Amino acid sequence: MSMQHSVRSVSLTPQSSGGGRGVPRQDRSAPPRRSSRHTADGSSGDNAPARGRRSRSEPPGGFFSVEDPPPFEAPPGIAEITGWELAAALWREHLPEQLLGVDCASCKQAWPCDAWEIADDLINQCCESAQLAAKQAAADAG
């Protein structure tokens, strides 16, 4: 089996337009930095309101807390049963670590971490939808 290689002649003199290696010179300026949600001064990179860390005992503002987590099985009235079960498992997996409670025990991000917030939002949406459906059913019946 024969392998043929093509060879390209390259001039290594400083007069060459390629910058020394025969390849075009790349722009070496630093790319623009993406704004991070977590900055040193606590402000958000975009114009959204700053999100501070929650303490372990502080309720997240939703239907459940660290001390009272959502059940693994969807309660009656929840339409998205699979979504609930996945979100409840993710919610419980990404709780704050036991020692200080400032970092996620699973992913080590500042708590509440992104995964926990996604799960919490999904659970809250399921609960709000169930409440709305129950109110509409009560209004239709009465």
VENMO-V474155 format. One record per backbone hydrogen bond with DSSP energy under -1.0 kcal/mol. NH is the residue of the N-H (numbers start at 1). CO is the residue of the C=O. If there is no record, write none. Layout:
BEGIN
nh=NH co=CO
nh=NH co=CO
END
This chain:
BEGIN
nh=16 co=13
nh=42 co=39
nh=65 co=68
nh=78 co=75
nh=81 co=79
nh=84 co=80
nh=85 co=81
nh=86 co=82
nh=87 co=83
nh=88 co=84
nh=89 co=85
nh=90 co=86
nh=91 co=87
nh=92 co=88
nh=93 co=89
nh=94 co=90
nh=97 co=103
nh=104 co=109
nh=105 co=95
nh=108 co=104
nh=111 co=102
nh=117 co=113
nh=118 co=114
nh=119 co=115
nh=120 co=116
nh=121 co=117
nh=122 co=118
nh=123 co=119
nh=124 co=120
nh=125 co=121
nh=126 co=122
nh=127 co=123
nh=128 co=124
nh=129 co=125
nh=130 co=126
nh=131 co=127
nh=132 co=128
nh=133 co=129
nh=134 co=130
nh=135 co=131
nh=136 co=132
nh=137 co=133
nh=138 co=134
nh=139 co=135
nh=140 co=136
nh=141 co=137
nh=142 co=138
END
